[in-house]
């Protein structure tokens, strides 16, 4: 758990160095909705007017009609005062209803756009960023953190505006009624401000810890659910439970501290409210006895004090919401500020079609800029060639595939596609023309068809051809719903071979210029391997095909086999040439047989 606590400390340092106020950025998001906000603000002002007028109406009734017994004159009567009070109350409630609906619409619009922006940013994050950040952390940004900001927009911003103007209006009314009594009423505010200032730093720091921990819990849960089969197979339930309880206990302690901090604010506000009422009653009763203060004024003051401390109590509640929202905003904007690292899919040359000529020229690459995975790698693949890469685990074979797809940039040397530096080609064009079939197939919840098309607009004829060429048509014909057969999350109800064939059909349907098979036959049975091998032989004609394989029997017909060891090419040639030479490839064949 030391690493967890260290991470929390590091994140605390990071957030202290935010340049632009998150609150300002949140407020900037309201600019497109300013018309609704202005209408809502006008409603708030009218609500405040109604709240301030009502105690004054009661003051007039008490002093003029109940104490002084002033006779009614025209509209100035106790009945009309009652009607006026009722109309003011109804108007205030109507404006409250209007502003509530307006501000909630604005808040939800902003959050919908913000959530969409977060997801779009996550989609464009490079693999180098995703390698260093857990999925739980990113999930928390898009869910928990956005929800925390939701509370700020819908519950705080306009209420804060309402409360501030209500406080100003009440103070103005109190000073107009009795200057000395108003000063006594406000005498407790400096002490309250000092207490709030002392709590501020502790509350914000603890909120950051809470949100970091909930991100770790989300990541742990997602990882555990994905790997539940493995956990059960190795009877690791107890160990995983202990890990979860450790995280959960830290989160519990953090939330308990937050509850304690929050519990200080509201009761503290109520204590100061009661103290203030006691002070003005102590002062006012003596003045009433001396006939220097009217009873109606004292009653109005006690009402104003309650109205005055209600928004302060709300502000105390909202303060924790604001701190939570600001911490969440820091975390969201930290993600959205990855502009320099985001992939730009539309930058570069737009080619109609990639022919499929590939060249690595003296390529050096390391994931961490120090430990070289590829070392001075050079090779050429001509259009339409089938080239296989073989070697022991860690030789750098799969890294080549990641580089060809533009997931990482090389530190030295260059990669050429049809004689053009890969960095100068639009990523959108590059990936449209390169289809990859991975060893670990990922399937989305949906149908077989949606997993083949990935919701691209592909003609049914082309889909059917892809299914047939991938030898998956027999399986589909046995499905009740055919190609629209439901697929569960990650394709959990399908076998490894069936998932691999769907992946194969997916690659075919997108009609690429270059096919890449990364250990595509590693996890399937011999019969399915034969089906896939036949399909590979069929579709590789006229297309550049790169194959990475552990089963060396699948690459005998390749035009060229590149043998790698420790990030370097140790030999290359076709199967017959390499076998005759009796070199490292021959050794691998013997190990594989």
N, C-alpha and C positions, 0 to 999 in steps of 0.2 A: 504493500500500500504506500510505501515511501515514494514510489514513482508517481502515484496518483497525486499525492500531496505536493510533490515537486512541480507537477504539471499545473496544479492550481495556482501555485505561487508564480510560475512563469506567465500564466494567462493574466494574472493580476497586474504584472508589470506591463504586459502588452497593452492592456486596456487603458492604463494610465497615460499612454503616449498617443492617444487619439488626437489628431490635429483639429478636425472640425467637430463642433458640438453635435452630438447625435440628436439632441432636441431640435436644433435648427434644421437638420436634415429631415426629421420627421415632419416638422412644420412646413417645409418646402413641398412635401408631397400633397399638402392640402391646396396648393395654389390653383390647380385645374378645377377645384370644387368651390372656389371662393364665393360664387353667387349664392349657393345653398348655405354656406357658412355665415355669410352676412345676414341672410334672412333669419337664420337660427340665432345669431347674435342679437338681432333686433328683438326677437321673441324673448330672449334672456333678459334684456333690459326692461321689457314690459312686465315680465314675471317679477323682477326685482322691485319695480315701481309698485306693483300690487302688494308685495310683501311689506314694503315700507309704509304704504298708505294705511293698511289695515289697523296697526296699533294706534296710529294717529286718529283714526275714526273713533276707536274705542276711548281714546283719551278725551275727545270732544264730548262723547256721550256721558262719560263719568263726571267730568268737571262741569259741563254746562247744564246737562239735563238732570243728573242724579244728585249732584252736590249743590250747585247754585240754583237749580230749579228754574232755569231761564225758560220762559214760555216759547212755544213753537211759533215761528214766523215764516209763513209760506212754505218753501221747500226745506227750510232749515228746521227739521223736526226729528224726533227720535225714530219715528217710523221710516222716514226717508233715509236716515242714517243707516238703519238696518238693511233697507233695500240696496243702498249704495255699497254696503259691506258685502252683501250677497253678490252683486254684479261684479265687484272687484275680484272676489274669490273665483267666480266662474270664468272671468276673463283670464286670470292667472293660470287656471287649470287648462284652458284651451291653448294658451301660448306654450305651456309646458308640453302638452301633447304634440303640438306642431314641431317644436324644436327637437324633441326626442326622436321623432321619425326622420327629420331632416339629417340630424347628426349621425344617426345610425346608418342611414343610406350612404352618407359620405364615408364613414369609417369602413364599412364593408367594401365599398368600391376601392378604397385605397389598399385595403388588405388583400383583395383579390389580385390587384396589379402587383403588389409587393411579393405575394406568394408566387405569382407567375414569373417575376423577375428573378427570384431566388432559384426557382427550378431551372430557368433558362441558363443562369450562371453555372449551376451545377453541371448541366449538360455540356457546357463549353470548357469546363475545367480540364486542364491537361492531366494525363496519367501521373506525371511527376508530382502533382499536388494531391491527387487521390491516393497515391502510394503512401503519403505521409499523414493523411487525415482519415480517421475512422468513419465508417458509414453512419454510425450512431450520432456522431457530432454533426454531420450534415443533415441528417433527418431532424435533429433537434432544432437546427436553424429554420427549417421549412415548416415545422409544426409548432413546437412549444414556444419558440421565440416569437414567431409571428402572432400566435395567440396572445402572448403577453402584451404585444403592441396593440392588439385589438382592444384590450381593456382600456388602454390609454386613450385611444381615439374615441371609443364609444362612451366611456364613463368619466374620463378625466378632463380632456381639453376644454369642452364647452362648459362642463360643471365648474372647472377652475375659473373660466371667464365669468360665469354666473356668480360664483362665490366671491371673487375679488370685487366685482362691481356691487354686490350686495353689501359687503363689508364697508366699502366706501360710502354707499348710500346710507347705511345705518349710522356710521360715524357722523356723517353730515347732519342727519336728523337729530342725533343725540346732542351734538354741539349747538344746534339751533334751539333745542328745548331747554338745556341747562348746561352751561359750559363747565362748571365745577364738577357736577355729577358725571359728565362725560369723561373728564380727566381721571376721576376715581375709577370709573369703569375700565379704562384702558391701562391702568397702572400695572396690571399683572402681565402684560404682553412682553416686556423685556425678558422676564424670567422664562417665559415659555419659549422665546426665540433662542435663548442660550441652550436650553435642554434639547431642542430640535437640532441645533447645530452640532451638539456633541453626539447625537444619535446618527446623524446623516452618514458619516464615513463608515460606521460599523454596519449599517443597513445595506449600503451599496456593496461593500466587500462581501458580505454574507450572501447577497443575491447572486453575485458572480460565482461563488463557490457552489451554490445550489444548482445553477444552470449548467455549470461544467459537469457536475456529478450526474444530473439527469441525462445529459448527453452520453456519458459513459454507461449509464444504466440502459439507455435505449440501444446503444451499440452492443452491449453484452447480451441483451435479450435477443436482438436480431441475429447475432452470431450463434447463440445457443440454439435458437429455433432452427436455423439453417443446418446446424451440425448435430441435431438431436439424435439422428440415427447412430452417428459415431459415438456420442455420449453414452447411449444405451448399450451399444455393442461392447464398449470397454468399461462398462459399469462405473462411469465417471460422474454419476448423478450427485454423489455426496460432495465430491471436490468442487463441482460447479456450483452447488448450493452454497458451499462455504464462501466461494468467490463472490457470489451474488449478495450474500448476507453481509459481507464486508463492505461492499459498495453501498448497500441499502442502509447499513448502520450509519455510515458517514453522511448519507443524505438525510436520514432521520435526525441526526444531531444538528445538521445545518438548518433544517426546517423548524426544529424545536427552538433553536436560537432565534429564528425569524419570528416565531409566534411570541416569544418572550419580548422581543423588541417592539413588535406591533402592539402588544398588550400594554405597553407603557404609554403609547400615544393617546388612545381614545379615553381611557380612564383618567389620564393626566389632564386632558382637555376638560372633562366633566368636573374634575376637582377644581380647576381654575374657574370654571363657570359658576360653581356653587360658592366659591370664595368671593367672586366678584358680586354676586347677588347679595351675599351677606354684608359686604362692605357698603353697597348702596342702600340697603335696608337700614343698616346701623346709622348711616349718615342721614338718610331721608326721613326716618321716623322722627328724629329730633327736629328737623326743619319743618315737618308737617305740624308738630306740636307748637312750634314758634310761628306758624302761619306764614312761613317764607317759602313753602313748597306745596304745590297742589298734588292731591292724591292721584289724579289722572296722569300727571307727569311721572310720578314714581311708578305707577302701573305700566305706563308706556316704556319706561326704562327697563323694568324687569322683563318685559316682552322683547324689547330690543336686544337685551343681553342674551336671552335664549336664542334669538335669531342670529345674533352675532357669533355665538360660540357653535351653533349648528354647522355653518360653513367651515369654521376652524376645525371642528371635529371631522368634517368631511375631508378637509385638506390633510388632516393627520392620516386618515385612511388612504386617501389618494396619494399621499407622499410615498408610501410603500409601493403602491401600484406604479407610480412614476419611476421610482428607482428600479423596479423590476423591468419596466418597459425600456428604460435607458440602457440597462445592462444587455437586454435582448437586442436592442437597436445597435449597440456597439458590436455585438457578435454577428448580426446580420450584415451590417455595413462593412465589417472586416471581410466577410465573404464577397460582398458585391464590389469591393474595392480591388479585387484581383484582376483589374482590367489589363494590366501588362502581361499577365500570365494566361489569360483566356485565349482559347483557340479562335483564330479569325478564319472562318470557313470560306469567306469570299475574297480574301486578299491573295493576289497572284495572278498567274496566267490562266485563262480559261480555254482549255483545249476541247475540241469537239470529241475527240476519242484518243485514248492512249493506245499506242501500238503494242507496247509490252516489252520494249528493250530496256533492260535494267543493268546498271553498272555501279559497283562499289569501287571507289578510288581512294586507297590509303585511309580507310575509315578507322578512327579511334573513337571508342564510346565507353562511358562509365555512368552508372546511375547516380553516383554521388560525387562525380568529378575527380575521384582519386583511384578507386579500384577499377582498373580497366577490364571490361568484359570482352570487347573486341579490340584487337591490336593490329593496326596497319593492315586491315582487311581489304583485299582487292579481288574482284571477280566480275565476269560479264555473263549476262543471260540474254540470248538473242530472242527476238519475237518468235513465238510458237514453240520454243524449247521447253522440255520438261527437265527441271534441275532439282536434284535431291540433296539435302544437307543431312549429314550423319555425324555422329560423335557422341561421346559420353555426356551425361547430365552436367550442365554448367559450362558446356563448350561455347555457348553463345548463339545457338541455332534459333531459338525463339526470339532472341533480341533482334535478329535480322528482320523478322516479320514485323515487329513493333516499329522499327525504323522505316521500313518500306511504306507503312501506313501513316507515317508522319506523327506518331504518338510522342516521339522524342526527337531532339535534334542532336546531331553528332558534334563532338568537341573538335575533332580534326578530320580532314579529308572531306569528301563529298559523295553524295548519292545522286546518280543521274537516271532519269526516266525519259527514254527517247532522246537522250542527249541534253536534257534540261535538268538543272539542279532541282532536286525535289522541294527545296525551300521556296522556289519561285513558282510552283504550281499551286493553284487553289486546292485547299484541303478537300473541299466539296467534290471537285473533279477527281482528285486522286483516289479518294475512298469510294467514289461511285464506280471506278474502273477496276478496283481490287476487291475481290471477295475472299473472305477468310473463313475456313472451317476449322474450329478449334477442337482440342481434345475434350475440354470441359464445356459442353454445350449449354447455353443459357436459353431457356424458353420462358416467355411471358404468359401470364394468365390470359386466356382468350380462346382461340380456336387454332386448329392446324393451319388453316389458311392465313389467319392474321399473323402467325409466327413465321410463315413463309414470306409474306409480302411486307411485314412490319408496317402495315397500313399505307404502303406506297401504292400508287395507282398502276397496277400491273394487269394486263389483259388475262382473262381466264385461260385462253389458249396457251399462253406462255407459262402460266402456272401449271397447267396440266402436263405440258411437255417437260417441265422441270421435275415434276413428281414422277413421271414415267422414266426419265433418264436417271433419276436417283434411285430407281428400283423400289420406290415407296408406294407405288400404286396398289400392290397386293394388300398391303396393310390397310390403306384407306378404303378399299372395296369391302373390307370386313367390318368397317366402322359403321355404326347405326346412322350417324349423321354425315358420313363421307368426309369430305375435306373440311366441313364445318364442325367436326367432332371437337367438343370442349377439351382444352388443355388446362390442367391445374397449375398452380404456382410452381415455377421451375421444372414443369413437366414431371412432377413426382410420380404420376401414375404410369409413365412410359418407361420402357427399358432403355438401357444405354444405347443399344443399337438403333432403336426407333428414334430416339432423340437425335442421334448422329445423322440419320437419313433425312430428318426434317431440316437439320442444319445444312445438309448437302443440297436439298431442294431449294432452300432459301438462297444459297449462293448462286445456284443455276438460274433462278427466276430473275435475279437482278442483272443477268447478262453482262458479266465483267470481261475486261480484256486480260486480266491476270487472276489466276486461281492460286490460292495459298492453302495448303493442307498442313496444319500444325498438329502432328501426332493424331491425325483424324481417325486412325484405325487402332489406336492403342487400347481402347476399353470395350471392344466389341468382339462378338464370337466369330469363329472362322467362316461360317456361312455368310454372315452379314459383311464380313471383310471382303469376301469374293464378289458380292454384289457391288460394294463401293469401288473395289478395284476395277471392275468392269466399267462402271460409270466414269471413273477417272480416265480410263483409257479412251472412252468415247468422247468426252468433252474437252480433253486436253489438245485435241487436234485443232490447230489454228490458234490456240491460245497459249500464252506463257503460263507455265505451271510450276510452282515451287512446292516441294514436298519435304516436310520434316517427319522422319519416321524412326520409331524404335524397332519396328518389325522390318528388318532389312529386306525381307522377301518381297515387300510391296514396291520396291524401287528398282528392281532389276532392269526394267525397260526404260529407265530414265536416260535422256540423251547425255546427261552429265551428272556425276555424283561428286559433291564437294565434301571432303572429309575434314572435320574440324577438331581441334584439341586446344584447350586453354585460350580460346579466343582467336586462334590463328588457323589458317588453312595449311594442313600438312600434306595433302595430296588431292588431286582431282582427275577425273576421267570417267569412262563408262564402266559398267559392272565387269565386263570381261577384261578390260585393261587393268583394272585395279586388282582383280583376282590373280591375274598372271604375274603382277609385280610382287605379290606376296608380302605386301606392306601392312600398314595399320588397319586398312579396310578389311583385309583378310582376317586379321585378328578379331575385329568386331563381328565379322560373319560367323566365325567359330564360336565366339561368346554368345551369339544370338541364336545359334542352332541348338 
